[in-house]
Amino acid sequence: MIDAGPAVDSSKSFAASPLSDRTGFLDIPSADSKSDFAYTGGPLERLVFITPAAISMFLISFVTIWGARVSPAVTVIFICCYVSYGWVKGIHSAVFSLVVGIPRCHAYKAANWQELAKNPQLQSPILERTFGPQGPVFKPGHPPLPIETAMSSSAAGVVKQGLGLTAKFESIIHVCVIPTYKEPLGTLRKTVGTLHSQSCAKDKLIICLATESRDDEAPEKVKALMAEFGDGLLGFFYTTHVLVPGEAVGKSSNTAWAVRCVKHTLVDVWGFLPDEVMLTICDADTYFDTQFMDCLAYHHVQDPTPYNTTYQAVECFFPNIWAVPIIVRIKALIDSVGFLGQLASPFSHPFPFAIYSQSLRTAIECGYWDVDIIPEDWHHFLKCWFRRDGNFRVIPIFLFMGNDAIEDENWFAANKARYTQAKRHAWGAIDLAYIVCQYLNRMDRVPFRKVYKLFSHAAEHHISWTLYWITVMLGSLVSTWVNPELETYPFGIGLRKLAMLCFLPMMFATTMFMIGDFYIRMFLLHDRRHFEANVAPIWWQLLSQIQWLLMPVADLFFGSMAGLDAQLHMAFQPTMIYEVSTKVAKN
């Protein structure tokens, strides 16, 4: 099988070039790239934009106004099943976080990924099912599996026969794109510092700070960061995105411009192969594990379909967890432990979130990032999914990535900023319209069952789970007011008591979340740079577990209410202004 060999001359000549050639400002996008727009404003799109709000308001009115009058039996069954759905989902995430996720995180943290790449006979800690039924490409004692190959070549026309694990691993170059807008220099310094500490930083890592033209202070910050970290990296570039009509302010349009400029410089000018450039997109407050890039490269070369994949690390919000208001903290803990469980479970359909990686070849062939999008992580995954005719997936990497939880100057400002962030995340419901429209355009290539599964998972996240706490907290209470018969119906105990009985298993799920939170902070993140996960005294950490009683309040405000706000906004005015989450500058 023909395989594109490593662009040896390109990478070596780039590394040997003066530092001035490997750092600086990029302002020329690749000539074969263009700005892609996701939405056209057609009537079908507009109809689906309204659908999430319509479904939500229908179900809320059912459990609070008319359901108890029309059919008490159906109302009782619906509310009890909905309550049970919550603890099933909670127990599922917590169990897989504790039983699968945490052991994998230990194994990934202890592994030496460079050594694993140099010795194909060593057994890696990657779960066999991670890469699907075929497993990894290189397995001890077995011949390599065939992989999807690229018939491309470097600028010199170099095409070589199939490479082994070590050669493929060594050929990978990393580019980390960091979209930033008015981020404090202290926050950027911590993020770039953890990249500078990567085990392969000097030889394989290029950073691209993607700034906005509206940020007047960005050039000075970039200059300071280049002076501090430039010598320890393979390259350090920055771009300045100028917003044009039709583009949405935010991470997606900025990332699109930066990646197009990176492609021009590395591929068109220096002759790198897109196959061998790994892109990592992260937030400006991302704190990397020192082995992440090597671990990513190892996964990529072991993947039988490496260009049909997005790689997702375990994102958490533990770095400043004791500096944020209590309900912000609770939501951050739930999201952190729950996300690990979703990545660890074979029954989940994980979507990328905030920090994700893929081959530059994948980004090019799938048309880069759309520029009229707010929540870019899910949307870019969906775009790639349809461009690959449904043959696209998320591969977990069980190394923790730290992001700061929302922190502000005072309690009220922090909670307000967290609500704004939650609404921005919930704006992803707009992609339900994208799924529908893309399927109609590709019905002949994408099986309906795959699209139905994708749509169901997306709708479950943006509609079903959004409504959960409203149904739990208001449904059983208000329904008994509307129809007093439900005070004793059914079984003579009434809807409220029955709903409470159905809710009891949630206590078990919450206990497992508490255990997961404690264990991760105490034994997996205790030695991580910039993680203040255990800065509070142990007696206070134990005493503060009473905070979990506020879990319904946190989910109500930052889940249900923010989600409904986004859905109603989307229904009446499907445009949103991107508001950057507040960061508190720390050195």
N, C-alpha and C positions, 0 to 999 in steps of 0.2 A: 504494500500500500504506500502511495506517495504521501509524504508528510512535509510540510513547510519547516525547514530547519531554522535554527536561531539566527537572527540577524547579527552575526558575530561582528562583522566589520562595522556595522552601524553603532551597536552598543559600545564597542571598544573605542571607536573614534570619538563618540560623544563623551565617554568618561575621560578620555585623554585630552579633550579640548580645554581651553582656559575656562576658569570659573565664570568669566564675563559672558562666555557663550552659553553657559548652562544656567544662567540666571537672568532675570530681567522681565521686561514687559512684552506680552503677546497681544497683538491687536489685529492679526490677519487670520480669518477663519479659513478652513479648508474650502477650496474652490468647488468641490463636488458636494458640499453640504448646504442646507438651507434651513430657515426657520419653519418648523412644522406647527400647525394649529390643530387642536383636537376637535373643536366644536365649530359648527357652521351657523347655529341659531335656527335650525329648521324646526318645523312643527312637532316632529316626533321627539326631538331632543327636549323641546319645551314641555311636552306632555310628561316625559319621564322625570324631568326636573321636579315636577309637581307631585309625582307619585309617592315619594317617601313621606312627605308631609300629609298627603291625603290618607295613606295607610295608617300613619301614626294617630292622626286625629280621629279616624274611624274607630280604632281600637281603644283609645282613651275614652271616647264618648260611650263606647260599648260597656266598659267596666265601671264607668262612673255615672252614667245617665240612664240609658235606655235598655241595656242588656238585662238588668234585674227585673224590669217590668215585662219585657217581651218573653223571656225564657229564663227563669231562675236556675233551672237545671243546667242549661248550657253555660250560663254565667259562672256557676260554681265549678263546673268541670274546666272551663277555660282558665279561671284564676288559679286554681289548684295546680293545673298542668304547667302554667306559666311560672308559678313559684318553684315547682319541682325542676323545671328547665334550668333555673338559676343555680340551684345547688349541684345539679348534674354537671353543668358547665364548670362550676367552681371546683368541685372534687376532681374532675378530669384534669384541669390545668394543674392543680396542686399536686396530685398523685404523680403525674409525669414529670413535674418539676423536681420532686423529691426523689423518685425512684430511678428515673432515667437521666434527667437534666443535670442534677448536681454531681452524680458519679462521672458523667461525661466531662463536665467542666473540670473536675479534679484531674482526670486523665489527660485532657488537652493541656492543662496548665503544666503538668509534670513532663510532658513529652518534649523532646528536642527535635523540632521539625526539620531543621537542616540535616541532622544526623539521619532521620528517617528517609529523607530524600537521597542521601548519599549511599544508603544501604537498602536496596529494595527487598532484602530478605527479612528486614525487621517488620514486626507486626505493629501497625499504627492503631491508635485508639478510636479510629473512625468506625462508627457502626456500619455493619455490612449493608444494611438497608438504606443507608444514606444516599447512595448513588442508584438506587432502584434494584430491580431483580438481578442485574448483571454484577452488581458490586463494583469495586474500584477496578481501574484498568490494570494496575500492577499488583499482583498478589504473590506472596512467597510460594515458590514451588509450582507456579502456573505460568504459562505463556501470556504475554500481554493481550488484553482484549482489543479489538478494533475500535477506534474512536473516530468521531467526525473530524475530518481534516480540512485544511484550507488549501486550495490550489493557487494561493497567492505567493508572492515572492518579495524579497527585499529589493531595494533600488538596483542592486547589482545582479538581480535575477537568480539568486541562490535558492535552489530547491533541493532538499536532501531527503534521503530515505528515512523511515521511521526511527525515532529517537527513543532512548531508554528513559527511565524515570529521572535519573540524575541530570541528564542533558536537558530534558524538557524543563525541569525545575530551575536549572541555572539560566535558562533562556528568558525567564519571565522578568519583565520590568514593571514596576508599580508606579502609578500616578494617582496621587490623592488630591482630589478637588475639594476645596473648602470654601463654599459660598459664604460670604460675610457681608454684613451691612451694619456699620456703626457698633461693632462688637468692641468691648474694652480690650485694650492691648494686653492686659494681664490674662484674660481668657484665651486670646489667640496664642499667647506665649506658652500657656500650658498645653494647648492642643498640639502646636507645632513641636513643642518639647517632647511629647510622647511619641511623635513620629520620628523625631531626630534620634530617639532612643531605640528605634527598631533594630533588630539584629542584622538587618540587611540594608540599613539606611544609606551608608556611604556608597555602596555599589549598585543599588537597585531601586532606590526610592526617589521619585520626583514629586515635589509639592507644587500645586497651583492654587494660589489664593485668588478666588473669584470675587472681585470687589464690584461695587456699583458706582457709577459716575456721580450719583447723588451724595455719596459719602466723601466729603472734602478731606477728612482726616485719614482716609485709607492709605494714600501714598506714603505718608510719614510712618505709619504702622508697618507697612510692608518693608520699607527701608530698614527699620529697626530689626525686624525679624530676619531679614536676609543677612544683615551684618552679624547677628547672633548665631544663626543656625546654618547659613548657606554652605560653609566649608564641610559640614558633616553629612551632606546629602548629595545624591547624584545630580540633582538639579532643583532649582527653586525659581518658579515663574509666578507672574500674576497677570490677571486680566482685568479690564474695566468694562462692565456691561452698561451700555447706553440703552435705556428703555425706548422702544419704538412703538408706534400705534398698533393696537391689537394685542400687545403682549401684556401679561399679568405681572405685576410686581411680585417678586418672590424668588424662591430657590430654583424653580424649574427653568425659568427663562435665563437666569444667571448661569446655571449649570450648562444649559444648552450652548450658550456663547463660549464658555470656558472650554468645554470639551471639543468644540469645533476648532478653536484656536490651538489647542494641544495637538489635535490630529494633524493640523497643517504643519506645525513645527516638528513633531517627532516623526511622522510618517512621510509627509510630502517633502520636507527639507532634509531630515537626517536619515530617512530610509528605514526606520523601524517597521517591523511587521505588526499590523494591528492585532494579529493572533497572539502576540507575545507581550502585549501591553495590557495590564490589569488596571481597571479604573476602580477607585474607591471614592464614593461620594459620602461626605460626612457633614455634620453640623460644626459650627465654630467652637463649640464647647464639648468636643469629643476627646476622651482620654483612652488611648489605645493600649492594649496589652503589648509588651515588647516583642512578642513572637507573632503578632497577628499577620503581618505581611508574608512571612515564611509559611505560616499555617494556611493562608489563603492560596498561595502558589501551589502548595502540596495538594490541596483539595482540587484545584483547577486541573492540574496535570493528571490526577487520578480519576477525573470525571469522564465517563464515556461520551457524554454530550456537553462538552465544556462551553459551547457557544449558544446553548439553549438554557442557560442557568444564570440566576442571580444568587450570590452568596450573602448570607445574613448572619452576622455575629449576634451574641446575646446582649441586647441593649438593656441598660438599667439606669436608675436615677439615684444611685446611692452616694455619689461623690459629696454632695452637700446636704444629705438627707436630714441632718439635725439642725439645719439653719433655716428651714422653711416652716410655714404655718402648719398646724397639725392636720387639717383636712387635705392640704396639698401633699403632706408627707404620706398620709394613708393611701391616697390615690397613686402616688409614685411607687409605694411598696406593692400594691395590688398589681399594677402594670408590670413591674419588674419581675416578680415571681411568676405571674401569669404568662408573660411573654416567653420565659424559659420553658414553661410547660407546653406551650403551643409548639415551640420548635422541637421539643423532645418527643411529642406524641405522633405516632404514625397515623392517627385518626384526624389530625388537624389539617387545615389548609392554610399554612402560614403565608402572609404577605410581607414584603420587605417594609422596614420601618426606619426612616431617618438615615441610617448608616448601612450601606449595602455596596456590593462590588460586582462587577461583571467585566468580561473582556471588552476591550475597545472595539474589536471586530463586531461583537454583538450590538454595541451602541451604534456603530456606523450602519450596519445592515438593517437595523430596526428604526433608523431615522432620527437618532439622537432623542433629546427631550422636547416635548411639546412646550410652547412658550406662553400658552394662555391658561396655564394650570396653577392652582394653589397647592394642593397636597400632592407633591410630585412623586413620592416613593411608590404608592399604590398605582398611580396612573402610569408611570413608566413601566412597571411590571406588566400591567394590562396591555399596554401598547406592544411590548415585546411578545407577550403571550399570543396576541392575534397575528403579529407579523410572523411568528413561528407556527401559525395554524394550530394553536393549542398545545404545542409540544414545548412547553417552557415551565420552569419550576424554580422553587427556592430551595437551596441547599443550606442547612444550618452549619455554622461554625461555632463550637461551644467554648468560645473565649468571651469574657465580659468586656463590653464597651461602656464606658461611663459617660453619661450626660448629666448636666446639672438640672435638678428640679427647679421649678420656677421660684425665684427669690427676688424680693424687691425691698425697697427702703422701709416699708412698714407692712403690717398685717393685712390691711385692706387692699393696698396696692398689689401685694403678692397674690391674693386670692382673685382679684380682678384680672390680673395678667394670666393666671392659670385658667380662668374661665375663657378668656380670649383664645388661648392656645387650644383648649378643648374644642371650642367652636371651629377653629381652623382645621383641626383634625377631623371633626365631624363633617366638614365640607366635602370630604371624600365621597359622601353619598352621591355627589354629582356624577361620579364615575359609573353609577348604575345605568345612566343614559348612554355612556360611552360603550359599555358592554353590549347593550341592545343594538345600537347603531352599527357597531363593528361586526356583530354577528350577521346582521341583515346584509352587509356588504360582502361577507365571506361565507355565506351559507354552504357554498359548494365545497369548501375546504376544511371547515371546522365542524366536527360532529356536535349535534345538538346536546347530547348527554354531557359533553365536556363543558359547554357553555352554561348549561343549566346548573351544573355543580359549581362552577365559578360564580355565577350570579347568586346562587343560594348562599354561598359563604359570605359574599360581599354584603348581601341584603341582611343576613343574620347579624353581621357586625353593626351595620349602620341603622337598622330598623328594629329588629327583635331585641337586641341587647340594650339599645337606647331606651326602649320602653319598659325595661324590666322593673326598675325601682318605682316608677309611677304606678305600674300594675300592682306591685307588692304592697306599697305603702298606702295607696289611695283606693285601689280596686275593692278590696274586702271591706274597708271602712265605709266608703261612700255607697257601695251597693246595698248595704244593710239599711242605710238611711232612706234610700230610694224605695226599697221594698222591705218593710219590716218583717216579712215572712222569712227572710234570710237570717233573722236572729236565731231561729231554731232549725232552719232547713240547711243541710240535710242531717239525718241521723239524730235529730234533736239537739245537736251541739252548735249549729249555726256556722255560717260561712267564715266569720272572723276566727273562731277557734280552730276550724278545720285548716284554714290557711296558715295559722301559726304552727300547727302540727306538721304540715307539709314543709314549713320553713326550717324546722329543727335541724335537718342534715346540713344546712348551711353553716351551723356552728362547727361541725366537723371540718368542713372546707376551710373556714376561717382559721381554725387551729392549725391546720397544715400550712396555710399561708404564713402564719406567725412563725412556725418552725423553719420554713424555708427562708424567710427573711432573716432570722437570727443566724441560721447556719451559713448562708451566703456571706453575710457581713463579717462573721467571726472567723471563718475558715477559708474563704475563697478570695476575699477582697481586703483582708487585714494588712497585706503588705503592698498594696497597689498605690502607686504614686498619684497624688491629687485626690485620693479617696478618703474622705473624712467620715467613713461609714461607722466608725466606732469611737468617734471623738467624745461622745457623751459617756459619763461614768456608767459602769455596768449596772449599778443599782437603779440609775435613772432609766436605762434601757429596759430593765425588767419592769419597773413601776409604770413606765409609759405604755405598756401593752394594753392598758385600759383604753388607749386611743382607738383600738379596733372597734369599740362600740360606735364610733362615728363613721364606720365604713358606709352605712346606708346614706348618710348625709353627703359624704364625699362623692359617692357614685351618683347621687341624685343631682347635685350641682354640676359636677364636671363630666357626667355621663348623659343622664336623661335631659336635663334642662339645656345644656350646651348643644346636645344633639338636636332637640326640637327647635331651638333657636336657629341653628344652621339650616334645618329643613324648611322652616317657614320663610327664612330669608331667601333660600334657593327658589322656593315656589313663586315668590312675588318679584324678586329681583335677583336673577342668577349671576350676579357679579359680587365679588368680595374684595375688599382692600386687605392686603397682606400686612399684618402687624407683627413685627419681630418681637419674640419673647424677651422680656427684660432680663438682663444679666447684671449681676453685681460684680464690679471689678475687684479681683483679688490677685495678689502676687503669689 
